[in-house]
Amino acid sequence: MEPYDLTTDAIHFGIAALLGALVGIEREKHRRERKAKTEQSAGLRTFILLALLGACSAWISRAFDSYWILAVGFLITGAFVVAGYVVTTRGQRPAVGLTTEIAAIIVFVLGAIVMLGGAEIAIALAVVTTAVLAYKDPMHGFVKQLGWNDVYSGLQLLIATFIALPLLPDKPIDPWGALNPYELWLLVVLISGLSLVGYALTRWLGPGKGALLTGLAGGLVASTAVTVSFAREARTNPSSTLAFASGILVAWAVMFVRVLVVVTIVNRTLLGPLLVPFVTMALIGAAAAAFIYMRSHEDGQGVSANEDLRVSNPFSVTSAAKFAAFFAVVLVAVKIAQDNFSDSGVYAVAALAGLTDVDAITLSMAELAKTGDLRVAVVAIVIAALVNTAVKCGIAFVLGGRDLGKPLILAMSAMLVAGLVSVLVV
C-alpha cells in the first residue's frame, strides 16, 4: 500500500466535490425549470456523490496499486446510471435523452482524474461540460440555422486540413523558390478557418441583432461583403444610413485586427512593427463607428441589422483553389519584384493586390519577411490595407450614395493619414 499525503488528498477530494457541484447545479436548475416530477433525476447531491465516488475509486486504486478497482467502480457506476435511466424513462413518450446520464459518467471520471493528479485538466473539462449543458438552446438554435452546404463546407475544410495538407510536398517547386505547396495550402487553410469563425458568428447572431454586431461578425468573413450589403441597404432604407455606416466601419476595424491575428500566427516578428499602424487604424474605425452610432440614436434612426447580409460560407474547394492560385501569383510577383526591382516594386505589387484582397499580400509579406527586410514587409502590408479600405469606401459611396459615403470618406481619410504617419514615424 502506497503512502499518502493527507493534506493533498483532502484538497483533491474537495476539488472533486466542487466539480460535481458545478455540473450538479446546472442539472438541478435544468430539472426544476423543466419541472421534472421524478425524484430519480440526478441533481446537485447526486453529482457531488458521483464525483466523490470517482475520487474514492481512484484513491483506493492508487493506494493498492491496482487500477482494476477504478475500472470496477466505473462499470458499477455506469450500470447504476443505465438502470436509473431505464426506470425513470419507462413508458415515457417521447423518449428522454441521455444527456444527464452521460454527464453523470463524465463527473465520475473527472473525480478520478483529480485524485490521479490531473486537477487542472479536470477543472477545465468540468467547465466545458457545464457550458455544453447550459448552452443547450443557443447550440440547438445555431444548428437549426445551418444548412447542408454549411456542413459540407466544414467537412471540406477538415479534409483539406487533415488529409490533403499532409500529402503536399514541403519544399519549393518554382524557379524563384517562392512556392512551397505545403506552406501555401497551410496558409489557405488558416485564412479559411478564420473566415469560417466569422461566418459561424454571423449565422449565430442572425438578422436583427444590430448593424454593429453584424458588422463585427461579418468583418471576420469579408469586410467587402459587409460594405456592399450595407451600402445597398442604405440606398433602399435612407432613414438608417448612419446605422449602416457604423456597421461598415466596425467591419473595417475588424479587418485591421484580423491582419494582426494572421501575422501573429505566420510570422510573429512582424507583429511589433505592425502593431502601431494597425491598432491606430482599427481604433479610428471603432471610434468613428461609435460616434456615428450615437448620432444615429440622436437622430432616431433604426439600427437593425441587414436581414439580407450577403455573406456566404467562406470555404469550398473551388474558393480555396482560387485563393491559393491568387496567393501563388502574389508570392511570385513579390519575389520577382524583390529580386529585380527596388522596394517600390514590392509596394506596387502590394497596392495592386490590395485592390481585391488583403490576406494574400499579408501572407506573402509575412513569409518573405522571414528572410527579408521587415520594414518593406510592414510598409507593403499597410499599403495593401489602405488601398483595400479606399476601394471599399468607393464601393460604399457608389452603392449607398453621398449620405453614406461622406462619413466613411472622413473616417477613411483619418485612417490613411494615421497609417502613413505611423509607418513613417515608427
Contacts in CASP RR format, 6 or more apart in sequence:
PFRMAT RR
TARGET T0000
AUTHOR 0000-0000-0000
METHOD contacts of the structure
MODEL  1
MEPYDLTTDAIHFGIAALLGALVGIEREKHRRERKAKTEQSAGLRTFILL
ALLGACSAWISRAFDSYWILAVGFLITGAFVVAGYVVTTRGQRPAVGLTT
EIAAIIVFVLGAIVMLGGAEIAIALAVVTTAVLAYKDPMHGFVKQLGWND
VYSGLQLLIATFIALPLLPDKPIDPWGALNPYELWLLVVLISGLSLVGYA
LTRWLGPGKGALLTGLAGGLVASTAVTVSFAREARTNPSSTLAFASGILV
AWAVMFVRVLVVVTIVNRTLLGPLLVPFVTMALIGAAAAAFIYMRSHEDG
QGVSANEDLRVSNPFSVTSAAKFAAFFAVVLVAVKIAQDNFSDSGVYAVA
ALAGLTDVDAITLSMAELAKTGDLRVAVVAIVIAALVNTAVKCGIAFVLG
GRDLGKPLILAMSAMLVAGLVSVLVV
1 63 0 8 1.000
1 64 0 8 1.000
1 65 0 8 1.000
2 62 0 8 1.000
2 63 0 8 1.000
2 64 0 8 1.000
2 65 0 8 1.000
4 59 0 8 1.000
4 63 0 8 1.000
9 59 0 8 1.000
9 115 0 8 1.000
12 55 0 8 1.000
12 114 0 8 1.000
12 115 0 8 1.000
12 117 0 8 1.000
12 119 0 8 1.000
13 52 0 8 1.000
13 55 0 8 1.000
13 59 0 8 1.000
13 115 0 8 1.000
15 114 0 8 1.000
15 119 0 8 1.000
15 122 0 8 1.000
15 123 0 8 1.000
16 51 0 8 1.000
16 52 0 8 1.000
16 54 0 8 1.000
16 55 0 8 1.000
16 110 0 8 1.000
16 111 0 8 1.000
16 114 0 8 1.000
16 115 0 8 1.000
16 122 0 8 1.000
17 48 0 8 1.000
17 51 0 8 1.000
17 52 0 8 1.000
19 51 0 8 1.000
19 107 0 8 1.000
19 110 0 8 1.000
19 111 0 8 1.000
19 114 0 8 1.000
19 122 0 8 1.000
19 123 0 8 1.000
19 126 0 8 1.000
20 47 0 8 1.000
20 48 0 8 1.000
20 50 0 8 1.000
20 51 0 8 1.000
20 107 0 8 1.000
20 110 0 8 1.000
20 111 0 8 1.000
20 126 0 8 1.000
21 44 0 8 1.000
21 47 0 8 1.000
21 48 0 8 1.000
21 51 0 8 1.000
22 126 0 8 1.000
22 127 0 8 1.000
22 130 0 8 1.000
23 47 0 8 1.000
23 103 0 8 1.000
23 106 0 8 1.000
23 107 0 8 1.000
23 126 0 8 1.000
23 129 0 8 1.000
23 130 0 8 1.000
23 133 0 8 1.000
24 42 0 8 1.000
24 43 0 8 1.000
24 44 0 8 1.000
24 46 0 8 1.000
24 47 0 8 1.000
24 48 0 8 1.000
24 107 0 8 1.000
25 44 0 8 1.000
26 130 0 8 1.000
26 133 0 8 1.000
26 134 0 8 1.000
27 41 0 8 1.000
27 42 0 8 1.000
27 43 0 8 1.000
27 44 0 8 1.000
27 47 0 8 1.000
27 100 0 8 1.000
27 103 0 8 1.000
27 133 0 8 1.000
28 43 0 8 1.000
28 44 0 8 1.000
30 100 0 8 1.000
30 133 0 8 1.000
31 41 0 8 1.000
31 43 0 8 1.000
38 88 0 8 1.000
40 84 0 8 1.000
40 87 0 8 1.000
40 88 0 8 1.000
41 88 0 8 1.000
41 100 0 8 1.000
42 50 0 8 1.000
42 100 0 8 1.000
42 101 0 8 1.000
42 103 0 8 1.000
42 104 0 8 1.000
46 104 0 8 1.000
47 103 0 8 1.000
47 104 0 8 1.000
47 107 0 8 1.000
50 77 0 8 1.000
50 104 0 8 1.000
50 107 0 8 1.000
50 108 0 8 1.000
51 107 0 8 1.000
51 108 0 8 1.000
51 110 0 8 1.000
51 111 0 8 1.000
52 111 0 8 1.000
53 73 0 8 1.000
53 77 0 8 1.000
53 108 0 8 1.000
54 70 0 8 1.000
54 73 0 8 1.000
54 74 0 8 1.000
54 77 0 8 1.000
54 108 0 8 1.000
54 109 0 8 1.000
54 111 0 8 1.000
54 112 0 8 1.000
54 115 0 8 1.000
55 111 0 8 1.000
55 112 0 8 1.000
55 114 0 8 1.000
55 115 0 8 1.000
56 115 0 8 1.000
57 69 0 8 1.000
57 70 0 8 1.000
57 72 0 8 1.000
57 73 0 8 1.000
57 74 0 8 1.000
57 108 0 8 1.000
57 112 0 8 1.000
58 70 0 8 1.000
58 111 0 8 1.000
58 112 0 8 1.000
58 113 0 8 1.000
58 114 0 8 1.000
58 115 0 8 1.000
58 116 0 8 1.000
59 115 0 8 1.000
60 69 0 8 1.000
60 70 0 8 1.000
61 67 0 8 1.000
61 68 0 8 1.000
61 69 0 8 1.000
61 70 0 8 1.000
62 115 0 8 1.000
62 116 0 8 1.000
70 112 0 8 1.000
74 108 0 8 1.000
74 109 0 8 1.000
74 112 0 8 1.000
77 104 0 8 1.000
77 105 0 8 1.000
77 108 0 8 1.000
78 105 0 8 1.000
78 108 0 8 1.000
81 101 0 8 1.000
81 104 0 8 1.000
81 105 0 8 1.000
82 101 0 8 1.000
84 101 0 8 1.000
85 96 0 8 1.000
85 98 0 8 1.000
85 101 0 8 1.000
88 96 0 8 1.000
89 95 0 8 1.000
89 96 0 8 1.000
89 97 0 8 1.000
99 133 0 8 1.000
99 136 0 8 1.000
103 129 0 8 1.000
103 133 0 8 1.000
106 125 0 8 1.000
106 129 0 8 1.000
107 126 0 8 1.000
107 129 0 8 1.000
110 122 0 8 1.000
110 125 0 8 1.000
110 126 0 8 1.000
110 129 0 8 1.000
111 122 0 8 1.000
113 119 0 8 1.000
113 121 0 8 1.000
113 122 0 8 1.000
113 125 0 8 1.000
114 122 0 8 1.000
132 139 0 8 1.000
138 204 0 8 1.000
142 200 0 8 1.000
142 203 0 8 1.000
142 204 0 8 1.000
145 203 0 8 1.000
145 204 0 8 1.000
145 206 0 8 1.000
146 203 0 8 1.000
149 313 0 8 1.000
150 203 0 8 1.000
150 313 0 8 1.000
153 196 0 8 1.000
153 313 0 8 1.000
153 314 0 8 1.000
153 315 0 8 1.000
153 316 0 8 1.000
154 196 0 8 1.000
154 315 0 8 1.000
156 315 0 8 1.000
156 316 0 8 1.000
156 317 0 8 1.000
157 189 0 8 1.000
157 192 0 8 1.000
157 193 0 8 1.000
157 196 0 8 1.000
157 315 0 8 1.000
160 185 0 8 1.000
160 188 0 8 1.000
160 189 0 8 1.000
160 192 0 8 1.000
160 315 0 8 1.000
160 317 0 8 1.000
160 320 0 8 1.000
161 189 0 8 1.000
164 185 0 8 1.000
165 182 0 8 1.000
165 185 0 8 1.000
165 186 0 8 1.000
165 189 0 8 1.000
168 181 0 8 1.000
168 182 0 8 1.000
168 185 0 8 1.000
169 180 0 8 1.000
169 181 0 8 1.000
169 182 0 8 1.000
170 180 0 8 1.000
170 181 0 8 1.000
170 182 0 8 1.000
170 183 0 8 1.000
171 180 0 8 1.000
171 182 0 8 1.000
172 178 0 8 1.000
172 179 0 8 1.000
172 180 0 8 1.000
173 179 0 8 1.000
173 180 0 8 1.000
173 181 0 8 1.000
174 332 0 8 1.000
176 332 0 8 1.000
176 335 0 8 1.000
176 336 0 8 1.000
176 339 0 8 1.000
177 335 0 8 1.000
178 331 0 8 1.000
178 332 0 8 1.000
178 334 0 8 1.000
178 335 0 8 1.000
178 368 0 8 1.000
179 328 0 8 1.000
179 331 0 8 1.000
179 332 0 8 1.000
183 367 0 8 1.000
184 324 0 8 1.000
184 327 0 8 1.000
184 328 0 8 1.000
184 331 0 8 1.000
185 324 0 8 1.000
187 266 0 8 1.000
187 327 0 8 1.000
187 363 0 8 1.000
187 367 0 8 1.000
188 320 0 8 1.000
188 323 0 8 1.000
188 324 0 8 1.000
188 327 0 8 1.000
189 320 0 8 1.000
190 262 0 8 1.000
190 265 0 8 1.000
190 266 0 8 1.000
191 262 0 8 1.000
191 323 0 8 1.000
191 359 0 8 1.000
191 363 0 8 1.000
192 314 0 8 1.000
192 315 0 8 1.000
192 320 0 8 1.000
192 323 0 8 1.000
193 314 0 8 1.000
193 315 0 8 1.000
194 220 0 8 1.000
194 258 0 8 1.000
194 261 0 8 1.000
194 262 0 8 1.000
195 220 0 8 1.000
195 221 0 8 1.000
195 222 0 8 1.000
195 314 0 8 1.000
195 315 0 8 1.000
196 313 0 8 1.000
196 314 0 8 1.000
196 315 0 8 1.000
197 220 0 8 1.000
198 217 0 8 1.000
198 218 0 8 1.000
198 219 0 8 1.000
198 220 0 8 1.000
198 221 0 8 1.000
199 218 0 8 1.000
199 220 0 8 1.000
199 221 0 8 1.000
199 311 0 8 1.000
199 313 0 8 1.000
199 314 0 8 1.000
201 216 0 8 1.000
201 217 0 8 1.000
201 218 0 8 1.000
201 220 0 8 1.000
202 214 0 8 1.000
202 217 0 8 1.000
202 218 0 8 1.000
202 221 0 8 1.000
202 309 0 8 1.000
202 311 0 8 1.000
204 217 0 8 1.000
205 213 0 8 1.000
205 214 0 8 1.000
205 217 0 8 1.000
205 305 0 8 1.000
206 214 0 8 1.000
206 305 0 8 1.000
207 214 0 8 1.000
207 304 0 8 1.000
207 305 0 8 1.000
207 306 0 8 1.000
207 307 0 8 1.000
207 309 0 8 1.000
208 214 0 8 1.000
208 304 0 8 1.000
208 305 0 8 1.000
208 307 0 8 1.000
209 305 0 8 1.000
210 243 0 8 1.000
210 303 0 8 1.000
210 304 0 8 1.000
210 305 0 8 1.000
211 230 0 8 1.000
211 240 0 8 1.000
211 243 0 8 1.000
211 244 0 8 1.000
211 246 0 8 1.000
211 247 0 8 1.000
211 250 0 8 1.000
211 303 0 8 1.000
211 304 0 8 1.000
211 305 0 8 1.000
211 306 0 8 1.000
212 246 0 8 1.000
212 247 0 8 1.000
212 250 0 8 1.000
212 289 0 8 1.000
212 293 0 8 1.000
212 303 0 8 1.000
213 305 0 8 1.000
214 226 0 8 1.000
214 247 0 8 1.000
214 305 0 8 1.000
214 306 0 8 1.000
214 309 0 8 1.000
215 226 0 8 1.000
215 230 0 8 1.000
215 247 0 8 1.000
215 248 0 8 1.000
215 250 0 8 1.000
215 251 0 8 1.000
215 254 0 8 1.000
215 305 0 8 1.000
216 247 0 8 1.000
216 250 0 8 1.000
216 251 0 8 1.000
216 254 0 8 1.000
218 225 0 8 1.000
218 226 0 8 1.000
218 251 0 8 1.000
218 254 0 8 1.000
218 309 0 8 1.000
218 311 0 8 1.000
219 226 0 8 1.000
219 250 0 8 1.000
219 251 0 8 1.000
219 254 0 8 1.000
219 255 0 8 1.000
219 258 0 8 1.000
220 254 0 8 1.000
220 258 0 8 1.000
221 311 0 8 1.000
221 314 0 8 1.000
222 311 0 8 1.000
222 314 0 8 1.000
223 251 0 8 1.000
223 252 0 8 1.000
223 254 0 8 1.000
223 255 0 8 1.000
223 392 0 8 1.000
224 388 0 8 1.000
224 392 0 8 1.000
224 395 0 8 1.000
225 309 0 8 1.000
225 310 0 8 1.000
225 311 0 8 1.000
226 247 0 8 1.000
226 248 0 8 1.000
226 251 0 8 1.000
226 309 0 8 1.000
226 311 0 8 1.000
227 248 0 8 1.000
227 251 0 8 1.000
227 252 0 8 1.000
227 392 0 8 1.000
227 395 0 8 1.000
227 396 0 8 1.000
228 310 0 8 1.000
228 395 0 8 1.000
228 399 0 8 1.000
229 306 0 8 1.000
229 308 0 8 1.000
229 309 0 8 1.000
229 310 0 8 1.000
229 311 0 8 1.000
230 244 0 8 1.000
230 245 0 8 1.000
230 247 0 8 1.000
230 248 0 8 1.000
230 306 0 8 1.000
230 309 0 8 1.000
230 396 0 8 1.000
231 244 0 8 1.000
231 248 0 8 1.000
231 395 0 8 1.000
231 396 0 8 1.000
231 398 0 8 1.000
231 399 0 8 1.000
231 400 0 8 1.000
231 401 0 8 1.000
231 404 0 8 1.000
232 399 0 8 1.000
232 400 0 8 1.000
233 240 0 8 1.000
233 244 0 8 1.000
233 306 0 8 1.000
233 308 0 8 1.000
234 240 0 8 1.000
234 241 0 8 1.000
234 244 0 8 1.000
234 245 0 8 1.000
234 400 0 8 1.000
234 401 0 8 1.000
234 403 0 8 1.000
234 404 0 8 1.000
235 399 0 8 1.000
235 400 0 8 1.000
235 401 0 8 1.000
235 404 0 8 1.000
237 244 0 8 1.000
238 403 0 8 1.000
239 301 0 8 1.000
239 302 0 8 1.000
240 296 0 8 1.000
240 301 0 8 1.000
240 302 0 8 1.000
240 303 0 8 1.000
240 304 0 8 1.000
241 301 0 8 1.000
241 400 0 8 1.000
241 403 0 8 1.000
241 404 0 8 1.000
242 292 0 8 1.000
242 293 0 8 1.000
242 295 0 8 1.000
242 296 0 8 1.000
242 299 0 8 1.000
242 301 0 8 1.000
242 407 0 8 1.000
243 293 0 8 1.000
243 296 0 8 1.000
243 301 0 8 1.000
243 302 0 8 1.000
243 303 0 8 1.000
243 304 0 8 1.000
244 306 0 8 1.000
244 404 0 8 1.000
245 292 0 8 1.000
245 404 0 8 1.000
245 405 0 8 1.000
245 407 0 8 1.000
245 408 0 8 1.000
246 289 0 8 1.000
246 290 0 8 1.000
246 292 0 8 1.000
246 293 0 8 1.000
246 296 0 8 1.000
246 303 0 8 1.000
247 289 0 8 1.000
247 293 0 8 1.000
248 392 0 8 1.000
248 396 0 8 1.000
248 404 0 8 1.000
248 408 0 8 1.000
249 285 0 8 1.000
249 286 0 8 1.000
249 288 0 8 1.000
249 289 0 8 1.000
249 292 0 8 1.000
249 408 0 8 1.000
249 411 0 8 1.000
250 285 0 8 1.000
250 286 0 8 1.000
250 289 0 8 1.000
252 285 0 8 1.000
252 389 0 8 1.000
252 392 0 8 1.000
252 411 0 8 1.000
252 415 0 8 1.000
253 281 0 8 1.000
253 282 0 8 1.000
253 283 0 8 1.000
253 284 0 8 1.000
253 285 0 8 1.000
253 286 0 8 1.000
253 289 0 8 1.000
254 282 0 8 1.000
255 358 0 8 1.000
255 385 0 8 1.000
255 388 0 8 1.000
255 389 0 8 1.000
256 278 0 8 1.000
256 279 0 8 1.000
256 281 0 8 1.000
256 282 0 8 1.000
256 385 0 8 1.000
257 278 0 8 1.000
257 282 0 8 1.000
259 274 0 8 1.000
259 278 0 8 1.000
259 358 0 8 1.000
259 362 0 8 1.000
259 381 0 8 1.000
259 385 0 8 1.000
260 271 0 8 1.000
260 274 0 8 1.000
260 275 0 8 1.000
260 278 0 8 1.000
260 279 0 8 1.000
262 359 0 8 1.000
262 362 0 8 1.000
262 363 0 8 1.000
262 366 0 8 1.000
263 270 0 8 1.000
263 271 0 8 1.000
263 274 0 8 1.000
263 362 0 8 1.000
263 366 0 8 1.000
263 381 0 8 1.000
264 271 0 8 1.000
266 363 0 8 1.000
266 366 0 8 1.000
266 367 0 8 1.000
267 366 0 8 1.000
267 367 0 8 1.000
267 369 0 8 1.000
267 370 0 8 1.000
269 369 0 8 1.000
269 370 0 8 1.000
269 374 0 8 1.000
270 365 0 8 1.000
270 366 0 8 1.000
270 369 0 8 1.000
270 374 0 8 1.000
270 377 0 8 1.000
270 378 0 8 1.000
270 381 0 8 1.000
273 374 0 8 1.000
273 375 0 8 1.000
273 378 0 8 1.000
273 426 0 8 1.000
274 378 0 8 1.000
274 381 0 8 1.000
274 382 0 8 1.000
276 422 0 8 1.000
276 426 0 8 1.000
277 378 0 8 1.000
277 382 0 8 1.000
277 418 0 8 1.000
277 419 0 8 1.000
277 422 0 8 1.000
277 423 0 8 1.000
277 426 0 8 1.000
278 382 0 8 1.000
278 385 0 8 1.000
280 418 0 8 1.000
280 419 0 8 1.000
280 422 0 8 1.000
281 385 0 8 1.000
281 415 0 8 1.000
281 418 0 8 1.000
281 419 0 8 1.000
284 411 0 8 1.000
284 414 0 8 1.000
284 415 0 8 1.000
284 418 0 8 1.000
285 411 0 8 1.000
285 415 0 8 1.000
288 407 0 8 1.000
288 410 0 8 1.000
288 411 0 8 1.000
288 414 0 8 1.000
292 407 0 8 1.000
293 303 0 8 1.000
296 302 0 8 1.000
296 303 0 8 1.000
297 303 0 8 1.000
323 357 0 8 1.000
323 359 0 8 1.000
323 360 0 8 1.000
326 356 0 8 1.000
326 357 0 8 1.000
326 360 0 8 1.000
327 359 0 8 1.000
327 360 0 8 1.000
327 363 0 8 1.000
327 364 0 8 1.000
330 349 0 8 1.000
330 353 0 8 1.000
330 360 0 8 1.000
330 361 0 8 1.000
330 364 0 8 1.000
331 364 0 8 1.000
331 367 0 8 1.000
331 368 0 8 1.000
333 349 0 8 1.000
333 353 0 8 1.000
334 346 0 8 1.000
334 349 0 8 1.000
334 350 0 8 1.000
334 361 0 8 1.000
334 364 0 8 1.000
334 365 0 8 1.000
334 368 0 8 1.000
334 380 0 8 1.000
335 368 0 8 1.000
337 345 0 8 1.000
337 346 0 8 1.000
337 348 0 8 1.000
337 349 0 8 1.000
338 346 0 8 1.000
338 368 0 8 1.000
338 372 0 8 1.000
338 376 0 8 1.000
343 373 0 8 1.000
343 376 0 8 1.000
343 379 0 8 1.000
346 376 0 8 1.000
346 380 0 8 1.000
347 379 0 8 1.000
347 380 0 8 1.000
347 383 0 8 1.000
349 361 0 8 1.000
349 380 0 8 1.000
350 361 0 8 1.000
350 365 0 8 1.000
350 379 0 8 1.000
350 380 0 8 1.000
350 381 0 8 1.000
350 383 0 8 1.000
350 384 0 8 1.000
350 387 0 8 1.000
351 383 0 8 1.000
351 384 0 8 1.000
351 387 0 8 1.000
353 360 0 8 1.000
353 361 0 8 1.000
353 364 0 8 1.000
353 384 0 8 1.000
354 361 0 8 1.000
354 383 0 8 1.000
354 384 0 8 1.000
354 385 0 8 1.000
354 387 0 8 1.000
354 388 0 8 1.000
354 391 0 8 1.000
355 387 0 8 1.000
355 388 0 8 1.000
355 391 0 8 1.000
356 388 0 8 1.000
356 391 0 8 1.000
357 388 0 8 1.000
358 381 0 8 1.000
358 384 0 8 1.000
358 385 0 8 1.000
358 388 0 8 1.000
361 380 0 8 1.000
361 381 0 8 1.000
361 384 0 8 1.000
362 381 0 8 1.000
362 384 0 8 1.000
365 376 0 8 1.000
365 377 0 8 1.000
365 380 0 8 1.000
365 381 0 8 1.000
366 377 0 8 1.000
366 381 0 8 1.000
368 377 0 8 1.000
369 376 0 8 1.000
369 377 0 8 1.000
378 423 0 8 1.000
379 423 0 8 1.000
382 419 0 8 1.000
382 420 0 8 1.000
382 422 0 8 1.000
382 423 0 8 1.000
386 415 0 8 1.000
386 416 0 8 1.000
386 419 0 8 1.000
386 420 0 8 1.000
389 412 0 8 1.000
389 415 0 8 1.000
389 416 0 8 1.000
390 412 0 8 1.000
390 416 0 8 1.000
393 405 0 8 1.000
393 408 0 8 1.000
393 409 0 8 1.000
393 412 0 8 1.000
394 405 0 8 1.000
396 404 0 8 1.000
396 405 0 8 1.000
396 408 0 8 1.000
397 404 0 8 1.000
397 405 0 8 1.000
397 408 0 8 1.000
397 409 0 8 1.000
END
